Amino acid sequence: MTQSQFAYIVIGGGTAGAVVAARLAEQSGEQVALFEAGPNDEGQERVLQLRNWPNLLETDLDFDYPIEPQPRGNSLIRHARGRVLGGCSSHNSSIAFLIPDYDLQIWAEMGVEGWSSAEVAPFNQRLLEKVHLETPPPVNQLGMEMIAAANQFGFPTLDFSREQVRPGVGWFQLNKKGPIRQSSSVAYLHPLSQWGERLTIFTNSYISRILFDAQCQAIGVQTPHGPVYAEREIILACGAFDTPKLLMLSGLGPADHLIHFRLPVLADLPGVGENLLDHPESVIYWQANRDVPQETTQFWEIGLFACLEDPHGWPDLMYHFGPQPFDMQTVRYGFPTNPRAFSLTPNIARARSQGVVRLRSADAAAPPLIDFRYFTDPDGYDDRILREGIKLARRFIQESDLRHWVERELAPGPAFQTDEEISAYARQVSNTVYHPAGTCRMGDPADPLTVVDSHLRVKGVTGLRIADASVFPTMIGVNPALTVFMIGERCADFLLNR
Ligand SMILES: Cc1cc2nc3c(=O)[nH]c(=O)nc-3n(C[C@H](O)[C@H](O)[C@H](O)COP(=O)(O)OP(=O)(O)OC[C@H]3O[C@@H](n4cnc5c(N)ncnc54)[C@H](O)[C@@H]3O)c2cc1C
C-alpha cells in the first residue's frame, strides 16, 4: 500500500458503505478510501446474476456465521453475510421496499430526531435515482393463481411500486435491471475505473481495529498492511454483526466485557452488541398435483401481508410465496420434501425477541459470538405470530381455489394440529430471513443503550460514524435493504454538510 492518509475512510464496502464512499468521492472533493474484507464483484457473474443468489450461501463469499444454541428456536440456523464488494446487497434476493412511515413514527417515539417520513423522503428519492427497481412480469401461472386465491380469501392486490404495505398481496419490486442485481456496488461504484484518485478501493482488506488518539478522536484503521489514517472522519459500515465486533475490538463497548478480554476501555458503551433483531420465519409447504411452473427471476417474488393483532391495522405477519419446497431446515429434522412443491414462509414483521452480539475472542480473525435468543420475548408474541402464521396459511390453502393445486401438505403435515404442536414445529424448523439489525442502535444520546445519535455519530468519541443496519432502533416491517441504502445516503449528507 503506497498511500497511508486519506480525508475519509469507510470500513466495509457493503450495502451502506459503498453508498457513503461513492457519495463522498463524488461530492467532497477530497480523497476517500474504502476497505472491504471480500473481493471485487465487478465482472463476477455468479454475484451479478440475481437468480444465482441461493448458490452463494455457504461459499467463499459468505461469512456464514453460526449462532449460539437456541433453547426455544433452531440452533442450526447459519447467518449468511456477503463477503464481497456490495456486501449483502451482492448476495440478497433484491426484494425492494422503502421504509414504511409507521416504522419511522416508532423511531421518532424512541428519540430519533430528524428521521420523519418528510425528512427521509429526499434520501429515498436520491437512492431511487441510482438504484433501478423492476416488478417481475406476472408470468408464473401458480403465482397468478395464488394472487387470485388471496383476493378470494380477502387480501386485495397491492401495487408495491405505488403504495405502502398494508394487509394484501402483490408482486415484489426487485432492485435489478434485467437479470442483473442492482447492488450498492453495481448502482453506485461500477465501473471502479471511473474514480481515479477520488476513491481508492482496497478489496480483500480486513480491518482489525480502529485507531484513536489520546483525545478519543478516531484517526485511522489497522489494515493487513499497516495503519492508514483519516484526516476528517471514519465511517464504520460492517453490518449488524461485524460493526459491534470491530467497535469492541477497538475499545468501545460494555466495559466489563472488554475488560474480560483484556481490551482497553476507551468508551463504556453498554448498548454495543445489544438489541440484536431479526425477521425469524418458518415454513409450510405442499406437494403439488402437477408440475410447478418455474418461471421466476429469483424464486420468491410474491408477498402476502396480514394483520393479526396490530392495533393500527398494520401488517404484523409477512409471507414470501415460492414455487419450490423451502426445505433447508425441515429435511434435517425428518420432514418430507418433493421437488414438485410450493411454500409459504410466515415471518414476524416486527419481532420482539432481542439477542446479543459479543466477542468470542480478542482475536479479530475469530467470528463474533451471536445469540439471537429467538422466541424469548416475555409475552410470547413472536411464538404466537409465527404459530398463527402457519395456521392462517393452512386455512388459506384449504379454503381458497389454490386447494386445487394440492396433493398433500408435506410440512408440518396433518399430524400437527394443536397450538402446542404447531408452535413446536414452527420454532424447530425456523430460519432467518437474513435481516439482522439493531446492535448499535440510534437514538437519544442520553439513553445509555443508544450507540449513535441521530446524525449517526458514535457516542463517547469523535470522528466516527456508523452507517449500516446496526443503527436500526427497531426492526422494520419490510425487507430492509433499501432502508440501509437510505442510511448510507443520509450518512454521506451529514458528512458533506457538517
Ligand atoms: C441471503 C440474503 C438474502 C437477503 N434478501 C433480502 C431481500 O431480498 N431484500 C432485502 O431488503 N434485504 C435482504 N437481505 C438483507 C439485506 O441485504 C441486509 O439487511 C443489508 O444488505 C445489510 O446491509 P449492511 O450495510 O448493514 O451490511 P452488509 O451489506 O453486510 O455490509 C457489510 C460489509 O462490510 C464488510 N466487512 C465486514 N467486516 C469487515 C472488516 N472488519 N473490514 C472490512 N470489511 C468488513 C463485509 O464484507 C460487507 O461487505 C438479505 C440478506 C441475505 C444475506
The ligand as a Tripos MOL2 file, in Angstrom:
@<TRIPOS>MOLECULE
LIG
   53    58     1     0     0
SMALL
NO_CHARGES

@<TRIPOS>ATOM
      1 C1        -29.1200  -14.2400    1.6160 C.3       1 LIG1
      2 C2        -29.7150  -12.9090    1.9270 C.ar      1 LIG1
      3 C3        -30.9160  -12.5250    1.3330 C.ar      1 LIG1
      4 C4        -31.4800  -11.2840    1.6410 C.ar      1 LIG1
      5 N1        -32.5710  -10.8660    0.9200 N.ar      1 LIG1
      6 C5        -33.0090   -9.5880    1.0730 C.ar      1 LIG1
      7 C6        -34.0060   -9.0540    0.1920 C.ar      1 LIG1
      8 O1        -34.4710   -9.7260   -0.7410 O.2       1 LIG1
      9 N2        -34.4100   -7.7760    0.4090 N.ar      1 LIG1
     10 C7        -33.9260   -7.0090    1.4420 C.ar      1 LIG1
     11 O2        -34.3760   -5.8780    1.6120 O.2       1 LIG1
     12 N3        -32.9680   -7.4900    2.2580 N.ar      1 LIG1
     13 C8        -32.4690   -8.7350    2.0720 C.ar      1 LIG1
     14 N4        -31.4440   -9.1920    2.8540 N.ar      1 LIG1
     15 C9        -30.9270   -8.3030    3.9220 C.3       1 LIG1
     16 C10       -30.1360   -7.1090    3.4050 C.3       1 LIG1
     17 O3        -29.3870   -7.4780    2.2750 O.3       1 LIG1
     18 C11       -29.2450   -6.5850    4.5400 C.3       1 LIG1
     19 O4        -30.0590   -6.2050    5.6280 O.3       1 LIG1
     20 C12       -28.4200   -5.3620    4.1500 C.3       1 LIG1
     21 O5        -27.8690   -5.5420    2.8720 O.3       1 LIG1
     22 C13       -27.3290   -5.1380    5.1880 C.3       1 LIG1
     23 O6        -26.5050   -4.0780    4.7890 O.3       1 LIG1
     24 P1        -25.2880   -3.5670    5.7240 P.3       1 LIG1
     25 O7        -24.6950   -2.3900    5.0330 O.co2     1 LIG1
     26 O8        -25.7900   -3.4110    7.1030 O.co2     1 LIG1
     27 O9        -24.2640   -4.7610    5.7740 O.3       1 LIG1
     28 P2        -23.5030   -5.5190    4.5920 P.3       1 LIG1
     29 O10       -24.1670   -5.2930    3.2900 O.co2     1 LIG1
     30 O11       -23.3460   -6.9230    5.0570 O.co2     1 LIG1
     31 O12       -22.0830   -4.8100    4.5220 O.3       1 LIG1
     32 C14       -21.0310   -5.0640    5.4070 C.3       1 LIG1
     33 C15       -19.7440   -5.1230    4.6040 C.3       1 LIG1
     34 O13       -18.6450   -5.0000    5.4950 O.3       1 LIG1
     35 C16       -17.6380   -5.9310    5.1200 C.3       1 LIG1
     36 N5        -16.8480   -6.1760    6.3400 N.ar      1 LIG1
     37 C17       -17.2550   -6.8010    7.4640 C.ar      1 LIG1
     38 N6        -16.2910   -6.7540    8.4020 N.ar      1 LIG1
     39 C18       -15.2600   -6.0740    7.8510 C.ar      1 LIG1
     40 C19       -13.9770   -5.6640    8.3340 C.ar      1 LIG1
     41 N7        -13.5940   -5.9350    9.5920 N.pl3     1 LIG1
     42 N8        -13.1490   -4.9830    7.4970 N.ar      1 LIG1
     43 C20       -13.5520   -4.6770    6.2260 C.ar      1 LIG1
     44 N9        -14.7690   -5.0310    5.7260 N.ar      1 LIG1
     45 C21       -15.6050   -5.7030    6.5400 C.ar      1 LIG1
     46 C22       -18.4010   -7.1210    4.5940 C.3       1 LIG1
     47 O14       -17.6100   -7.9440    3.7780 O.3       1 LIG1
     48 C23       -19.5360   -6.4320    3.8500 C.3       1 LIG1
     49 O15       -19.1970   -6.1430    2.5190 O.3       1 LIG1
     50 C24       -30.8560  -10.4230    2.5890 C.ar      1 LIG1
     51 C25       -29.6480  -10.7990    3.1650 C.ar      1 LIG1
     52 C26       -29.0660  -12.0210    2.8390 C.ar      1 LIG1
     53 C27       -27.7480  -12.4010    3.4500 C.3       1 LIG1
@<TRIPOS>BOND
     1     1     2 1
     2     2     3 ar
     3     2    52 ar
     4     3     4 ar
     5     4     5 ar
     6     4    50 ar
     7     5     6 ar
     8     6     7 ar
     9     6    13 1
    10     7     8 2
    11     7     9 ar
    12     9    10 ar
    13    10    11 2
    14    10    12 ar
    15    12    13 ar
    16    13    14 ar
    17    14    15 1
    18    14    50 ar
    19    15    16 1
    20    16    17 1
    21    16    18 1
    22    18    19 1
    23    18    20 1
    24    20    21 1
    25    20    22 1
    26    22    23 1
    27    23    24 1
    28    24    25 2
    29    24    26 1
    30    24    27 1
    31    27    28 1
    32    28    29 2
    33    28    30 1
    34    28    31 1
    35    31    32 1
    36    32    33 1
    37    33    34 1
    38    33    48 1
    39    34    35 1
    40    35    36 1
    41    35    46 1
    42    36    37 ar
    43    36    45 ar
    44    37    38 ar
    45    38    39 ar
    46    39    40 ar
    47    39    45 ar
    48    40    41 1
    49    40    42 ar
    50    42    43 ar
    51    43    44 ar
    52    44    45 ar
    53    46    47 1
    54    46    48 1
    55    48    49 1
    56    50    51 ar
    57    51    52 ar
    58    52    53 1
@<TRIPOS>SUBSTRUCTURE
     1 LIG1         1 GROUP 0 **** ****
